[in-house]
Amino acid sequence: MISIVIPSHNNLRHLKNAYTSIKKHAPKAEVILLDDASTDGTWDWITSLDDSKLVIYQHPERVGHTILYDVGIEMASNDVVGILHADMIIGPNYFENLLKHLKPG
């Protein structure tokens, strides 16, 4: 399957939409949510989620999404890792269409 890395800084409203779209269209995907020192309740929301496919991380100070992409990739348990911005959503067959273009090795 696939791991999806999503860092976020004070983007809770959109992060909720991104997470909901993944759970709807790719429920078996591992979702890695990384809080970049948000002050808008992001961490409280993330820690309230009851999801066995969820991996979470909170950075104590703002470092930026590019640093957190690397952190999330290191945390991923799957060989295929995708990244999304917190304000992105996916639609039906998003990952199936992406994966069909990958070649083994």
C-alpha atoms as one frame of an Amber mdcrd trajectory, in Angstrom:
protein
   0.000   0.000   0.000   1.010   3.646   0.343   1.940   6.052   3.118   0.786
   9.658   2.818   2.784  12.418   4.514   0.947  15.652   5.348   2.668  18.410
   7.323   0.567  21.321   8.536   1.048  24.663  10.229  -2.126  26.447  11.359
  -4.166  24.966   8.541  -6.623  22.892  10.579  -9.738  23.563   8.508  -8.088
  22.338   5.324  -6.185  19.520   7.045  -9.507  18.067   8.210 -10.720  18.058
   4.584  -7.500  16.409   3.370  -7.728  13.692   6.020 -11.428  13.082   5.335
 -10.805  12.715   1.593  -8.057  10.142   2.213 -10.204   8.124   4.600 -13.013
   8.151   2.031 -11.007   7.354  -1.106  -7.989   5.437   0.265  -9.036   3.988
   3.632  -6.185   1.448   3.709  -3.472   4.086   3.293  -1.198   4.950   6.173
  -1.634   8.648   6.955   1.230  10.528   8.598   0.103  13.881  10.008   2.867
  16.211  11.145   2.073  19.326  13.162   4.536  22.151  12.544   4.059  23.947
  15.908   0.496  25.026  15.107  -1.448  27.276  17.467  -4.907  26.693  15.950
  -5.807  23.416  17.687  -4.251  21.152  15.064  -2.445  18.957  17.601  -5.551
  18.603  19.775  -7.545  17.489  16.732  -4.846  15.086  15.532  -4.536  13.430
  18.940  -8.323  13.037  19.161  -8.453  10.834  16.043  -9.039   7.127  16.585
  -7.345   5.602  13.552  -5.030   2.581  13.519  -3.603   3.711  10.150  -2.576
   7.099  11.559   0.970   8.105  12.520   1.395  11.476  14.211   4.247  13.817
  15.018   4.461  17.274  16.573   7.476  19.512  16.169   7.962  21.903  19.101
   8.964  24.846  16.933   8.193  25.839  13.372  10.597  24.260  10.879   8.629
  24.343   7.629   6.920  21.703   5.545  10.011  20.651   3.576  11.785  19.532
   6.773   8.638  17.719   7.905   8.317  15.906   4.574  11.672  14.286   5.364
  10.560  13.450   8.923   7.336  11.903   7.626   9.091   9.850   4.966  11.382
   8.424   7.650   8.311   7.509   9.735   6.526   5.755   6.839   6.117   2.000
   7.052   5.415   1.458   3.338   7.812   1.431   0.396   5.669   3.889  -1.565
   5.264   7.307   0.011   3.209  10.206  -1.280   3.156  13.756  -0.007   0.250
  16.131   0.142  -0.083  19.702   1.278  -2.557  20.188   4.111  -4.887  22.075
   1.776  -5.114  19.296  -0.828  -7.831  16.680  -1.143  -7.882  13.486  -3.179
 -10.667  12.018  -5.282 -11.675   8.502  -6.285  -8.839   6.334  -7.640  -6.217
   9.002  -6.933  -3.618   6.563  -5.669  -4.578   3.747  -8.046  -3.935   6.112
 -10.959  -0.674   7.256  -9.424   0.590   3.761  -8.607  -0.096   2.299 -12.030
   2.700   4.489 -13.429   5.337   3.191 -11.025   7.610   0.420 -12.163   9.159
  -2.118  -9.754  12.743  -1.391  -8.790
